């Protein structure tokens, strides 16, 4: 899957998804036990091998231009398997289309990519198949980073194989920091606050960062040790005032209320201009951002990759973006589709993925060739080392809501407004929580009960 263009990166950092993405959850929950199965499929490796020797056409939905190369490589190895590749506009469109197919009881593809944050929603809604019976859980245990491997497990089901990953890094403008008298990347949040004040004092039109969107804020809560979302079946707990959440909110509040955070929307034209014109000193995003080397953001070499600051300088990070490849519950070709997942997990298929995306595989993250790659856009820095270090320090235990798309979509109504108005973020987080509690109950979940 190819994520090296700015237009595709925006999919990971968009403010949220359409309200309709979560709107059919109640109906879908009642259908969780349904779905097609393959006749004579006992779920063994022999079943997979046999399925790959039968003439079969698998439907593959995708938003990625790289899918055709993956499918062609698979067909070359297994000539009996052909693909009907259906392009969808973006991850949101794939979610909506699959949920509509679940509601209709027909029309789902065999396989599709699913963002990590959406896996719980589609699994609990009856959209995705549990592939653990094919032995993939045992076969690939330990091959992927703990955070991505955890993400593809929902309610003890293996509902996908990790594709890329997005451990967070900080990309900073070393020239802007130097102009403000700062000679090294901030390692702690105290140092970051000092840098923020110095940058804004040196140039009142310059900022250390933007206020952020839903993806950024939730990732920073994760990196701060917060775990505000917990799901056990239909039982959901939301606490957007737990210790880690409140710690980051208190800190970000201070910078925002001092007027030191830019109001620009991430990925907007104005945001791009601020980066190119030395008006925005840092961005904190998934390591998929490394691949482009900040192409298109001004002269090469001004930006450097570093760890996201932590409270005491001890490494601690979070994921920010990424997706898995999954099989749908409606697929009548699950054994053959399991073969595709195997191909994408290891060997040639995995090599195709890793060539254009930040890897989720432990093997690649320790590969000297990968780690020692120099990026001209970062002044020759071996920037993958920072991404790999971040992947190793992702804090364990994070869960997304089973309606995370809706949560991201309504973020702007409370927390987003508070960021813009420079009002209290904790009050806004509590408002966001109440909206999510009410919505979850409407969708048939037991929330905070």
N, C-alpha and C positions, 0 to 999 in steps of 0.2 A: 504494500500500500504506500502511495507516495504522498508525503506531507511536506515537501520542500518548497512549495509556493506559498506566498502570503495569503492568497485567496483560500487555500485549504486550511491553513493554520487558523483562520478566523472561525472555523467550525468548532475548534476546541475552546475558544475563549469567548464565544458569543454570550450575550447577556442571559439568554434563556431560550426555551423552546415554546412552541405554541401551546396555548391552554388545552387545545384538543388532544394533545399527546397523552394527557392523563384522564381524559374525559370518559373513556369507556371501561375504566378499570373495574367498576362494580360488576358489569356483565361478564368481563373476562375472568374475574376471580371465581365465578360460579362454574367456569368451564375448565378449571385447572386440571381436572382429572381426565379430560378428553384428549383427542388427538389420534392420528393414524400411526399404526405400527407396520413394520415390514413383515410380510408372511414368511414364516420359517426362520426368522431372525432371532437367534438365541442370545446374541450380544457377544460373540467371541471374535477373536482375531481371524479365525477361519471364515466367519460370516463376512467380515470386511474383505478378506482376500477373494472370496467367491463373488461378492458383489462387484468387485472391480474387474471381473472377467465377463460381466454381462453387459450387453449393449444398453446403456442408460444415459438419459439426458437429465442433468441436474440444473435447476433454475437457481441462479445466483444473483441476488440483488446487491448493488454496490453504489457507493458515491465516489469511488476511487478510480482514477485512470489506470492504476497499476494492476487492477484485477485481471485484465485480459492476459498479461504476461504470466501471471500465476496460473490461470486456467490453461493456457497454451502449454506451459511446462508440464502440468499434470496430465493433459491429454497425450502428450508425447510419450510419457512414461506408461500411461494406462489408456491405450487407444480405444478401448470400449466405452470410455466415459467422455461424453460431450457436455458442453455447457450452453445454457441459454442465459446470457448475461444481460441483466436488466438494470439500466442506469437510473438511479434516483437522485434527486437534487442535492440532498445533504442528509446527515444523520437524523434530523427531525422528520424529514419526509419518510425515511425508512421505518421509523417508529410508528408514525401515524398509519402508514400503509399496512404494516404488519398487524397492528391492533384492529384495523378494519377487517382484515382477513380472519382474525380470531373471532371477531363478532359475527362474521358471516359464516364461519365454519369451513371456509374454503378460500383458496387464492394465495396462500402463503408460499414463499419460495422454499427450496431445500436448505439453502445456506445464505447467510448475510453477515456483514459486520455489525457489531453493536458496541456503542461506547460503554466503557466500564460503568459509568454513572447510571446507565439505563438498564443494565442487566437485571437488577432486582425487579424493576417495573415490568419488564417483558416476561420474566420468569414467573412471577406471581400472577401475572395476567394470562398465563397459559400459552404464551407464544413460543417459548424455547424448550427444547428437549434436554433431558438429563442424559449426557453421553458417558457417564461413569461406567455403565454396564459393558461398554466396549473395552474396558481396561485402560482407557486413556489417563485416568486419574493416577493409577499406579505407574504406568509407563513414563509419564512426564513429571512425576513428583520430583522436585528439586532442580528441574531444568530452568524454571522461570524465577524471576525475582519474587520474593514473598508477597509484595504488595499486588502485583498483577495476578499471581496465582490465587491469592485470596479473593480478588475481584471477580474471578470467573467461577467462584463457588457461591451459590445462593441456596440457603436452606439445605445445606449438605448435598447439593446437586452440582455436578460439573456441567455448566451451561455454555462453555466455550473454551477456546484455546487463545491465550494472549497473543496479540499481534505486536503492536508497538507499546511504548510506555512514555510517561511524562514526568519523571522525577524533577522537582523544581530546582531551578538555578536562578542566580541573579546575574543579569547582564548589565554592566555599568559602563558609563562614559568616563574613561579615565581622564580625559582632558577637562571635563567639567569639574570632576573632583579635584584635580590639580589646581585649577583656577581658584577654587575655594580653599586651597591650602591643605587638601587631604591627599596623602601620598599612597594610601593603601585602601583596599576595599573594606568596608565596615564588616566586622565579624560578629558583633553583638548588636542587639537592638538599641542599646545605649549609644554605641558608636554611630549607628545609622541615624539616630535622632540628632546627634551632634553634626553629622554631615548634612542632614536636611536643613538645619538652621543656617549652617555656613553657606550652603549653595543658594538659599533663598535671600540671604543677606547680601551676597556678592552680586546677585542679579535677581531683583524682585519678580521678574518674569520667568524665572527658572525654578523648577521643582525637582525634588528627588524622585517622586513617583506620582501616579494618579491614585484617586481614591479606590478604584477597583470595581470589578463586577462580581456577580455571584460566584463564578468559577474561581476567581482569585481569593475572595474572602473565605470561601469554604476551604480552599487549600491551605490558607494561612492559619485558619482555626485548627485544621488537622496538624500542621507543622508545629503549632503551639501546644499540642497535646490534647486539644479538645476532641470530644467524641459525642457530638450533640444528637446524633441519629442512631437509633437502635431498632432493629426489626427482628421479630421472632414469629414467623408465620403471619397472621393478621394483626399481631400485637406490635404496636409501634410506640416508641418512646422518643420524645423530642425535648431536649433541654438546651436551648440556646443561651443559657447562662451558666453552663458548667464551667469548671475552673479554667480550662484552656481557652474556651470561647471568650469568656469575660476578660481574661488576661490580654488577649490580642485586641479585643474591642476597646479596652481602656487605653491601650497604647496607641492604637490607630486614631482613636478619638482625639488624643492630645495633639498629634501632628495635624489632624484635619482642622481642629478648632483654632490652631495657630495660623491657619491659612497656608500651610506648607505642602498641601497635596493638590495636585492639578485636578481641575474638574473635567478634563477631557475624557471622552469615551474611548476605551481601548479599541484599536483597529480603525478608528475614524481617520479621515484625511488630516484633521487637525493634530491628532496624536502622532501620526507619521511625520508631519511637518515639525512638531516639537522635538522628535528624536533627531531629525536631520539638522535642525538649527540650534542644537545644544541648549534646549529648553527643558529637557526631561532626562534626568541622570541615570535612572535605573528602571529596569523592567524585571519582574519576577514571574517566570513562566516555566512550563514543562521543558525538558531538555530537547524536545523536538525542535525548539527554536534554534538550537545550535547548528543544525544542518545547513541553514541558509547563510550562516556567517554574517548575519545582519546586512545581506545584500539589499541595496535600495534604500539604505538609511544613512547615506553620506559616505565620506571617504573611509576606506578600509583602515582598520587598525585602531580606531578610536574606542571601540568597544572591547571589553574583556569579560570573560565568564568567571564567576566566583560562586561559592556557596551562598544560599540564602542565610541572612543573619539568624542567630538564635539568641536565647536569653542569656546564656552563659558562655557562648562560644563553642559548646559541645555540639557536634553534628546532629542535626535533626531535621527531617524534611518530610515532604508529602508528594503525592502524585497530582498532576494537573493535566488531564487529558489522556487520550489513548483509547484503544478499542480491542475487542476480541472478535474472533470468527465463530459463529454459532450455527446450530442446526435447529430448524423449527420443529415444533411439536406436530405440525400437520404433514411434514415430509413423509412420503411413502418410500423413501430411499435412504433411510438413516444409516444403514451399513456402508453404502457407497459414500455418503456424506462424511461418515466417520473417517473414511480413507482420505478424504480431502483435508480434514483436520490433522490427521497424522502427517500428511505431506507438508502442511503449513507449519507444523510444530518443529520439524527437524529436517536437516539435509537441504536439498535443492530449494524447496519451497521457502524454508526459513531464510536461506541466503538471499532470495529475491526480496523478501520483506526487509531484512536488515540492510540491504543496499540503499534503501531510500527512507528509512524511518529510524527513530531512536529505538534500540533493541530492548526487548523484555527478557531475553535469554541470558542466563548467567555466563554461559560460555563466551558469548560475544562481548559482554561487558568486562571480561578479563582478557580479551584477545589483544596482544601487544599492537597488532596492526591497527585495530580500532582505537586503542587508547593513545597511540602515538601519531595519529593523523593530525596534521597541522592545517589550521584554517586561516587563509590569508585575510579574511574579513575580520578576524580577531588578532591580527598582527602576528600570525604564525603560531598562535597559542594551540597547544594540544588540549582543546576544550572538552573533548569527550571524557577526559579524566574527571572533570568536575561533575559531569552528568552521571558517570559511573559511581562516583563517591556519593552523590545524592541518592542514587538508587539503593545503595547499601545502608543509608541512614533513614529511609522512610519509616515513620513511626507506625507501629502495628496497631491493628484493632479498628481501623476506620470502617464505617458502613455508610452507604447512601440510603436515602429514603426510597421506598418503593414507588414514589411519585416525585423523584428528584427533578424531572423536567418541569413539572408544574412549579416546584419550589423555586427553581431558577427564574422562571418566567415572572413570578410575582415579587421577586427580590426587590425590584426597582420601586415597588409601591411603598416600601417601608425603609429598608436599609439604604437602598439607592437614593431615596429622597433625603435621608438624614446626611448622607455623604455630601450631597449637593448643597444642603442648607446649613451644614456644619452644626447640626444638632446632635443630641446624645445617641450614640450607636447602640448602647445597651437597651435603651427604650425601644429603638427601632427593631432590634433583634427580638425583643419580646413581642412586638407587634407582628413580626414575620412568623414567629412561633405560633401565635394564636391563629393566624391565617392558615398555617399548615395543619394545626390540630383540627380546625373546623373542616378543612377540605378532606383530610384523611377519614374523618368520621363519615362524611358524605359519601366517600368512596367504599365504605364497608369495612374499614379498619377500626380496631379498638386502639385509640390513641390516648396515651397518658392516663390509663385507667388501671 
